[in-house]
Amino acid sequence: MRHVAPLDIKAADLPDWMDRHHVEVIRTQATNLDGVVLGKHLKREKFLNSLPEGHTVADVALALDLEGVPYTTLWHPYRHSVMGDVLLRPDLGTLLTDGRDPDLGHVICNFTSITGKPIELCPRTLLATQVDALARAGLEARVALELEFFLFEEDHARARTLGYQGLTPVTSRPQHSVYQTRAALAAKPFMDALTKRLNWRDIQWEAWNAEAAPGQIELNLAPADPVAAADALIRARQLLYETALELGCSVTCMPCPIAHESSGLHIHHSLQRGGDPAFEIDANGLNNTLQAWLGGLLKTLPSAVSILCPTINAYRRFEPFSAVPVTPTWGVENKSAAIRVVVSHPRQTRVEHRVASAEANPYLAIAAILAGGLAGLDHSLEAPPECTSLAWGLPPDAERLPSSLSEAFRQTLASDLLRAGLGDGFINYWCGTREHEWLRYHQASDAPENGPSAWELERYFALF
């Protein structure tokens, strides 16, 4: 597309491309561990002069919580003994024009050290290492993401004044439903504006629909390689917010902004080997690759939950019979299980991972899934027996997924398989940040038993 730079564009070609597209300012962006987008607006000359290394930001950018509070009890070798700098190194293949601001372009970056060395805490870099590990095993992955979110009539300023409570869902009726076209009609002006932006930014989407709760929408993005799929989701979530600001409404990917209502991020993926499908299932059962991949996913699932569901609020989703999986189970075409195997054809089999909450950092969530699957291949793990019944109705002694962030990050800390795949440095630092989040929550005075607290709404609603 004319407004998207070629994937193989070189720095020497940028002035001509920027001239042709009248780009005078570049907005750089990278995500921190929480999946929040960070970056700068750079004048054209500054951006060009910074290449190929990129521009500096303070190293504390990867060491702040969602309120900008430093992780004072955590340390990682990427940090300087005094506050120093790291670099945001642009991936020029992600460069594109804004589509609405005629002077603005956008580019996605990776965090590196000031000397250009990769930083393992950079979510995009961590995912790329898993893609490389797949390649060494002779495999390629394709990933498609389904994002749920809530849309409200009040604008973000009004929503904050109301404490993000008692907001008016954008819907045609207050009752629960799913796929109802009348509910979708209420959201259509917003979704029309959003999809035009998605199209301009070359974010391939396949469908959207009204979801179960009033004001809830699901957006389905097209399959892509893992890093490109995560890039697209980060950009799509940013466009949700920008569209809401322009139209005077509010939108959130906060997992549970309303009691007993929640949004998830379903992660579909498949593997290819030499261009041929690597997952197969037929009358004889799972092929060896799918058997081991599922074995790894299920073995690492409880310990991956803190990465898939990274906030306090995410654990309000885990209610039986609420369309959210609560057990480490798998099944063919079983949406009550955590892992659903989708078989449209014996040689067109994919896996839907249904645990992640809507605010999850997609780079980290996909990295954790790939690391789990690779562990299964490396250790020839076998999948447990298939769940052929409703997974929410299993006996009380059946294993459950972690039900709190505290329980989840402790399981992550104890996982040798995830440590081997994602690295000790990342696992230790990540779990420290989740412990920090848990402690911050318990310092708050309003922790209701039922529904999101004011602390959660203030902390998460507008950021996700």
Summary of the structure (lengths in Angstrom):
residues: 464
radius of gyration: 21.6
end to end distance: 28.9
largest distance: 65.1
contacts: 1570
relative contact order: 0.13
helix: 38%
strand: 21%
